[in-house]
Amino acid sequence: MKSLPWLLVFALPLTAHMVSMSTGDLKVDGDRAHYELRMPMYEVAHVREPEHTLLDHIRFESGGAWGKPSGQACRQEQDTYVCTVDYQFPAPVETLQAECTLASVTVPNHVHLLRAYRGDKTDQAVFDLSYTQAEIRFRPPTAFETAVREISAGFKRAAGGLAPLLFLAALVLAARSRRELVALAASFLAAEALACTITPRISLSLSPRFIEAAAALTIAYLAFEIILLPQSSLRWLVVAVLGLFHGAYFAAFLAESGYHILTFFSGVAICELLLIALFALILGRLVRVTFLRHAVPVAASLLLAVGVAWFFLRLRA
């Protein structure tokens, strides 16, 4: 029974998606606006009455008044669920306050990328469970504002999914010394950066379901290596190969957002390095406790079970 809380914690990823993203385009013309929401069909399965619920969880304010929606319509286009709506405002729109709570009706790590257009002026915002409001100013952001926005977006994406967190935990478990931990972290980050660089240059398109299933397998395989190949001398190479799949998730976000890879991935790297340091500190404290000296194989076994179960669950989804 003492292991039950740990089993519950490690079972949480089975109820969430690693890749959970939707996009929206808002086109403003005077005192009217047209909005189009695009969401993968596998996300819509979590939503009750999506033809009403989705558009109820995103709205826009201008001039102190919420836009009045009309003409709402939703339809399926192959693997994408598309919803459109028109908004009427009391006066021509200069700035907008956008509110998006889609993460509360889909999955907790859902990300919505909003692009707004008014003539030749554009702006965009990213929403998630903790960031539900944004101001759309329809002016080109400064270089500093762009850098801060993209770095923070990379930081949030790295910390916002359970699959990346579990893999980083497995990476720390796989390190048998501080020197090896540095080597594993460096190879992992290099592989992610490589995936972000080369994915847009190839015609191969990876579906969110494939990326998520592959991420589950990376957790399981690294855990398998920790348990059954404790003396492996090429663990850094294994981590690098597995890191390519995690980099594919960030590449998908980069493709949708249009962010610069340098600034966005800087945020990813900062977050992952901080998390690796935190996990290493926690693990170091645990292994010093007498009755937890077997913490590494026990934790690796749990990660292996979760990774395999998650993989087969996503294949059946």
C-alpha positions in Angstrom: 0.0 0.0 0.0 2.9 2.4 0.5 3.6 2.3 -3.2 0.0 3.2 -4.1 0.6 7.0 -4.1 3.6 6.6 -6.4 1.6 4.4 -8.7 -1.2 7.1 -8.9 1.4 9.8 -9.6 3.0 7.8 -12.4 -0.4 6.8 -13.9 -1.4 10.5 -14.4 0.2 10.6 -18.0 -2.3 8.0 -19.1 -5.1 10.5 -18.9 -3.2 13.4 -20.7 -1.7 14.1 -24.1 1.8 15.2 -24.6 0.9 17.1 -27.8 -2.3 19.1 -27.2 -2.6 22.1 -29.3 -5.2 24.1 -31.2 -4.9 27.2 -33.4 -7.2 30.2 -34.0 -7.3 33.0 -36.6 -9.1 36.2 -35.8 -9.6 38.7 -38.6 -10.7 42.2 -37.6 -12.5 44.5 -40.0 -13.7 47.7 -38.5 -16.2 46.9 -35.7 -16.5 43.2 -36.8 -14.3 40.2 -36.5 -14.3 36.7 -37.9 -12.7 33.9 -35.8 -11.8 30.3 -36.9 -10.8 27.6 -34.5 -9.0 24.5 -35.6 -8.5 21.6 -33.2 -7.4 18.0 -33.8 -10.3 15.5 -33.7 -8.6 13.4 -31.0 -8.9 16.4 -28.6 -12.5 17.0 -29.4 -13.3 13.5 -27.9 -12.7 15.0 -24.4 -15.3 17.8 -25.0 -19.0 17.4 -24.3 -21.1 19.0 -27.0 -18.1 20.6 -28.8 -20.2 22.5 -31.3 -21.3 24.7 -28.4 -18.7 24.3 -25.7 -15.5 25.2 -27.6 -16.6 28.6 -28.8 -18.0 29.4 -25.3 -14.5 29.2 -24.0 -12.9 31.8 -26.1 -14.1 35.4 -26.3 -12.9 38.9 -27.1 -13.4 42.4 -25.6 -12.9 45.8 -27.1 -13.9 49.2 -25.9 -15.1 47.8 -22.6 -17.6 45.4 -24.2 -17.5 41.8 -25.1 -18.0 41.0 -28.8 -21.4 39.7 -29.5 -21.1 36.3 -31.3 -23.3 35.2 -34.2 -23.3 32.6 -37.0 -21.5 29.9 -34.9 -20.8 26.8 -37.0 -18.6 23.7 -36.5 -17.7 20.9 -38.9 -15.1 18.1 -39.3 -12.5 18.4 -42.0 -10.6 15.1 -42.1 -8.7 14.9 -38.8 -9.5 18.5 -37.8 -12.5 20.0 -36.1 -13.2 23.5 -37.4 -15.4 26.1 -35.7 -16.2 29.6 -37.0 -18.0 32.6 -35.5 -18.5 36.3 -36.2 -18.2 39.0 -33.5 -19.8 42.5 -33.4 -18.2 45.2 -31.3 -19.7 48.6 -30.4 -17.0 50.6 -32.2 -14.1 49.9 -34.6 -11.5 47.8 -32.9 -8.1 49.3 -31.9 -7.0 46.8 -29.2 -8.5 43.5 -28.0 -8.6 41.6 -24.7 -8.7 37.9 -25.5 -9.8 35.3 -23.0 -9.3 31.6 -23.7 -10.1 28.7 -21.3 -10.0 25.8 -23.7 -7.6 23.9 -21.4 -10.4 23.6 -18.9 -12.6 21.6 -21.3 -10.0 19.6 -23.2 -6.9 18.4 -21.3 -4.9 20.4 -18.6 -1.8 20.8 -20.8 -3.8 22.1 -23.9 -2.2 25.0 -25.7 -4.1 27.4 -27.9 -2.2 29.6 -30.4 -4.1 32.7 -31.4 -3.2 34.8 -34.5 -5.0 38.1 -34.9 -5.0 40.3 -38.1 -6.3 43.9 -38.7 -5.3 45.1 -42.1 -1.5 44.7 -42.4 -1.1 44.6 -38.7 -0.8 41.3 -36.7 -0.3 40.1 -33.2 -0.5 36.7 -31.6 -0.9 35.1 -28.1 -0.5 31.7 -26.5 -2.9 30.4 -24.0 -2.8 27.5 -21.6 -4.3 26.5 -18.2 -2.3 29.2 -16.3 -2.3 31.9 -19.0 -5.9 32.6 -20.0 -5.9 36.3 -20.9 -3.9 38.4 -23.3 -4.0 41.8 -24.9 -3.9 42.0 -28.7 -2.5 45.4 -29.7 -2.1 45.1 -33.5 1.4 46.6 -33.5 4.7 45.1 -34.3 6.4 44.0 -31.0 9.8 45.3 -30.2 12.8 42.9 -30.5 13.0 42.6 -26.7 9.2 41.8 -26.4 9.6 39.2 -29.1 12.5 37.5 -27.4 10.9 37.5 -24.0 7.6 36.1 -25.4 9.4 33.3 -27.4 11.8 32.4 -24.5 8.9 32.2 -22.1 6.9 30.1 -24.6 9.7 27.6 -24.8 10.1 27.5 -21.1 6.3 26.8 -20.6 6.2 24.1 -23.3 9.1 22.3 -21.7 7.5 22.4 -18.3 3.9 21.9 -19.4 3.8 18.3 -20.4 4.1 15.1 -18.2 5.9 13.2 -20.9 8.9 15.6 -21.0 9.0 15.7 -17.2 9.0 11.9 -16.9 11.7 11.5 -19.5 13.9 14.1 -17.7 13.3 12.1 -14.5 14.4 8.9 -16.3 17.4 10.7 -17.7 18.5 11.7 -14.1 18.0 8.1 -13.0 20.1 6.8 -15.9 23.1 8.9 -14.9 25.6 7.0 -12.7 27.7 10.0 -12.0 27.7 13.8 -12.2 29.9 13.7 -15.2 27.6 11.3 -17.0 24.6 13.4 -16.1 26.3 16.3 -17.8 27.0 14.2 -20.9 23.4 12.8 -21.0 21.9 16.3 -20.6 24.1 17.7 -23.4 23.3 14.9 -25.8 19.6 15.2 -25.1 19.5 19.0 -25.7 21.7 18.6 -28.8 19.3 16.0 -30.2 16.2 18.2 -29.5 17.9 21.2 -31.2 18.7 19.0 -34.2 15.1 17.8 -34.5 13.8 21.4 -34.3 16.3 22.4 -37.0 15.8 19.5 -39.5 12.1 18.8 -39.1 10.9 21.9 -41.0 13.3 21.0 -43.9 11.9 17.6 -44.6 8.6 16.7 -46.1 7.8 14.0 -43.5 4.9 15.1 -41.4 4.5 13.4 -38.0 1.1 13.2 -36.5 0.5 14.2 -32.8 -0.6 10.7 -32.0 2.7 9.3 -33.4 4.8 11.9 -31.5 3.0 11.0 -28.3 3.3 7.3 -28.7 7.0 7.7 -29.5 7.5 9.8 -26.4 5.9 7.1 -24.3 8.3 4.5 -25.8 11.3 6.7 -25.1 10.4 6.7 -21.4 9.9 3.0 -21.4 13.1 2.2 -23.3 15.3 4.4 -21.1 13.8 2.8 -18.0 14.4 -0.6 -19.6 18.1 0.3 -20.1 18.5 1.4 -16.5 17.1 -1.9 -15.2 18.5 -4.5 -17.6 21.6 -2.8 -18.9 23.1 -1.1 -15.9 26.7 -1.2 -17.3 25.8 0.2 -20.7 28.7 2.4 -22.0 26.7 4.1 -24.8 23.8 5.5 -22.8 24.6 9.1 -24.0 23.9 7.8 -27.6 20.7 6.2 -26.6 19.5 9.4 -24.9 20.4 11.4 -28.0 18.4 9.1 -30.3 15.4 9.3 -27.9 15.8 13.1 -27.7 15.0 13.4 -31.4 11.4 12.3 -30.7 11.0 14.9 -27.9 12.4 17.5 -30.2 9.7 16.6 -32.7 7.1 18.0 -30.3 8.9 21.3 -30.1 9.3 21.4 -33.8 5.6 21.0 -34.3 5.0 23.9 -32.0 7.6 26.0 -33.8 5.9 25.2 -37.2 2.5 26.4 -35.9 3.7 29.5 -34.0 6.3 30.8 -36.4 8.7 31.5 -33.5 12.4 31.8 -34.0 14.2 28.5 -33.1 17.0 30.3 -31.2 14.9 32.2 -28.8 12.2 29.5 -28.4 14.7 26.7 -27.8 16.7 28.8 -25.4 13.6 28.8 -23.2 13.3 25.0 -23.6 16.9 24.5 -22.7 16.8 26.7 -19.6 13.7 25.0 -18.3 15.1 21.5 -18.9 18.4 22.2 -17.3 16.7 23.6 -14.2 14.4 20.5 -14.0 17.4 18.1 -14.5 19.2 19.9 -11.6 16.1 19.7 -9.4 15.5 16.0 -10.1 19.2 15.2 -9.5 19.0 17.0 -6.2 15.9 15.1 -5.1 17.4 11.8 -6.2 20.6 12.5 -4.4 18.7 13.1 -1.2 16.6 9.9 -1.6 19.5 7.6 -2.2 21.2 8.8 1.0 18.3 7.4 3.0 18.9 3.8 4.0 15.5 2.3 3.2 15.4 4.1 -0.2 18.7 2.8 -1.6 16.7 0.9 -4.2 14.9 4.0 -5.3 16.6 4.0 -8.7 15.5 0.5 -9.9 12.0 0.9 -8.3 11.4 4.3 -10.0 12.8 2.9 -13.3 10.4 0.0 -13.0 7.4 2.3 -12.5 8.5 4.4 -15.5 8.8 1.3 -17.7 5.3 0.2 -16.8 3.8 3.7 -17.4 5.7 4.1 -20.7 4.5 0.8 -22.1 0.9 1.2 -20.9 0.8 4.8 -22.3 2.2 3.6 -25.6 -0.5 0.9 -26.1 -3.2 3.2 -24.8 -2.4 5.9 -27.4 -2.2 3.2 -30.2 -5.8 2.2 -29.3 -7.1 5.8 -28.9 
